[in-house]
Amino acid sequence: MRALLLFLAKQEGFKNFAMNFGFFRKAALRFVAGETLDDAIRIVRQANQQNITGTLDLLGENTLTQEDATNACREIIGIFDRILAEKVHCNISIKLTQLGLALDRDLSRRILFQIAKHALDKGNFVRVDMEDSQCTQRTLELVEDVHEKLGNVGAVIQSYLYRSEQDTLRLLERGIGIRLVKGAYLEPERVAFRKKKDTDANFVKLMKLLLAGKPYHAIATHDESMISAAKEFARSLNISRDHFEFQMLYGIRRDLQLQLAREGYHVRIYIPYGRRWYPYFMRRLAERPANVTFLARNLLKD
Ligand SMILES: Cc1cc2nc3c(=O)[nH]c(=O)nc-3n(C[C@H](O)[C@H](O)[C@H](O)COP(=O)(O)OP(=O)(O)OC[C@H]3O[C@@H](n4cnc5c(N)ncnc54)[C@H](O)[C@@H]3O)c2cc1C
């Protein structure tokens, strides 16, 4: 089921078919703040009121033209201005394929630099999401390059990839902040663990490297056993709660987000918005079979 959904996430034909169902669009709103920046800012404000920060994601990936990449850049730069004007506690997450990574690496490097420079001028930070394994090397190179020049760019490491321990050690040496996730794409066995238990074991191993190292990192998961392992490890080494944060996705385990914030941990939620929600939504469905059963039942009624 997971493989099928992740395959469909890349199929334009299925996307056009699925998006014709009103319920499909409504169901996506469980995971997406809405189609406009106003919708997203409203969600950030609500989170801030509960001591939870945000990271905004203007949805879009695999941009096909230079014009689309530069338009996305302009829109993302505008988000930093809006964050400052609204005085909300929030940074931005971006995907390099939205900014032309697959078209022209130099174009995406220039755009990433431009976005990070603008963020720096506004006292803010850019997190570069990690996409499928074909992008890993190029994404990390661009993050390292722009981080060296500006310092306000962070990376994402996926614990399902065999290469992640080496990448983590290199990023730590360079003082780059990391968001640790399990990984959301369909990957071949030659690059990624297949079994959940192996991905989880690697997550715990990498979490320990992050929490014991510098600078500030993010443990991004809804998995209570991963969260407990991080809390326990931090306690055992007397690592301050100000040294790291937990991150979760908008619409998932809100109870846990609030509980961690109440316990005094830093919590940030990833808030996607925009019209290009289809692939993001399909990845969320793929993570949990129960989401698909619920959707299928309602599509039949629609
Ligand atoms: C802030 C944040 C940023 C992320 N950025 C990236 C990125 O840049 N690149 C990338 O590849 N991946 C990213 N991910 C996704 C990540 O790789 C996982 O696919 C996702 O977080 C699910 O894994 P899990 O750690 O929650 O553990 P799992 O073992 O998958 O889930 C643990 C529990 O969480 C709940 N849960 C998890 N997913 C769902 C869902 N979709 N719907 C309902 N309940 C759910 C369920 O209760 C489940 O039992 C990000 C995740 C977070 C939280």
The ligand as an ORCA input file, in Angstrom:
! r2SCAN-3c Opt
* xyz 0 1
  C       8.549     18.360     11.077
  C       8.740     17.241     10.101
  C       9.436     17.505      8.914
  C       9.650     16.488      8.000
  N      10.472     16.718      6.905
  C      10.785     15.684      6.087
  C      11.725     15.844      5.030
  O      12.290     16.918      4.804
  N      12.000     14.762      4.251
  C      11.407     13.535      4.468
  O      11.712     12.569      3.744
  N      10.500     13.372      5.443
  C      10.168     14.404      6.254
  N       9.266     14.203      7.272
  C       8.436     12.980      7.299
  C       9.124     11.818      8.003
  O      10.202     11.346      7.214
  C       8.136     10.662      8.250
  O       7.671     10.182      7.013
  C       6.937     11.013      9.098
  O       7.302     11.886     10.129
  C       6.308      9.771      9.740
  O       7.236      9.123     10.550
  P       7.226      9.151     12.162
  O       8.604      9.550     12.578
  O       6.146     10.010     12.675
  O       7.087      7.646     12.575
  P       6.048      6.502     12.176
  O       6.592      5.249     12.763
  O       5.776      6.528     10.723
  O       4.721      6.937     12.913
  C       4.604      6.943     14.323
  C       3.170      7.302     14.691
  O       2.887      8.641     14.289
  C       1.562      8.762     13.784
  N       1.630      9.126     12.354
  C       2.739      9.168     11.579
  N       2.428      9.584     10.339
  C       1.092      9.790     10.319
  C       0.173     10.232      9.330
  N       0.569     10.540      8.096
  N      -1.131     10.351      9.667
  C      -1.544     10.069     10.925
  N      -0.706      9.649     11.905
  C       0.579      9.513     11.618
  C       0.926      7.422     13.971
  O       0.312      7.423     15.235
  C       2.109      6.467     13.960
  O       1.859      5.275     14.637
  C       9.085     15.195      8.218
  C       8.403     14.955      9.407
  C       8.236     15.936     10.350
  C       7.529     15.607     11.618
*
